[in-house]
Amino acid sequence: MQKLFDDTRTYLPGDPELEIIGDRDKLAQWRHKGVGPAYYRLGRKIIYQGADLNRWADANRHEPSGAAF
């Protein structure tokens, strides 16, 4: 699968690249609920690694079943 994020980069909430998976509030809700991509909490800062974001995106990939309704 094509990578959506640069594996070697770190991302912060509010970075425009993260908008592809959710806005700042959605990411905060996911962290509170214990779902969403892995992250680091360094003091009050939240950091996402590109490799973790790509793993999470790949794990949430769905194949269409091809079944007609």
C-alpha positions in Angstrom: 0.0 0.0 0.0 1.1 3.5 -0.7 2.2 5.3 2.5 0.1 8.2 3.5 2.7 9.6 5.9 6.5 10.0 5.9 7.8 7.2 8.1 10.7 9.3 9.3 8.7 12.4 10.3 7.0 13.3 13.5 3.6 15.0 13.4 1.9 17.2 15.9 -1.9 17.7 16.4 -2.8 20.6 14.2 -0.4 19.6 11.4 -2.4 19.9 8.2 -1.2 16.5 7.1 -3.1 14.9 9.9 -6.4 16.3 8.6 -6.6 13.2 6.3 -7.5 11.1 9.4 -9.2 13.6 11.6 -9.1 17.1 13.0 -7.5 18.1 16.2 -10.7 17.5 18.2 -11.2 14.0 16.7 -7.7 13.0 17.5 -8.2 14.2 21.1 -11.4 12.2 21.4 -9.7 9.0 20.1 -6.8 9.5 22.6 -9.4 9.9 25.4 -11.2 6.7 24.3 -8.0 4.8 23.8 -8.5 4.3 20.1 -6.8 5.7 17.0 -3.1 5.7 16.1 -0.3 5.2 18.6 1.2 8.4 20.0 3.7 9.7 22.5 2.9 12.1 25.3 5.9 14.2 26.2 4.8 16.4 29.0 1.8 18.2 27.6 2.9 17.6 24.0 1.4 14.9 21.8 3.6 13.5 19.0 2.7 11.0 16.3 5.3 9.1 14.3 4.7 8.7 10.6 5.4 4.9 10.8 2.8 4.5 13.5 0.3 6.5 11.5 0.9 4.3 8.4 0.5 1.1 10.4 -2.8 2.4 11.9 -4.1 3.4 8.4 -3.1 0.0 7.0 -4.8 -1.8 9.8 -8.0 0.2 9.1 -8.0 -0.6 5.4 -11.2 -2.3 4.1 -11.6 -4.3 0.9 -15.0 -4.1 -0.8 -16.9 -7.4 -0.7 -18.3 -7.0 -4.1 -21.7 -8.2 -2.8 -24.7 -6.4 -4.4 -27.5 -5.2 -2.1 
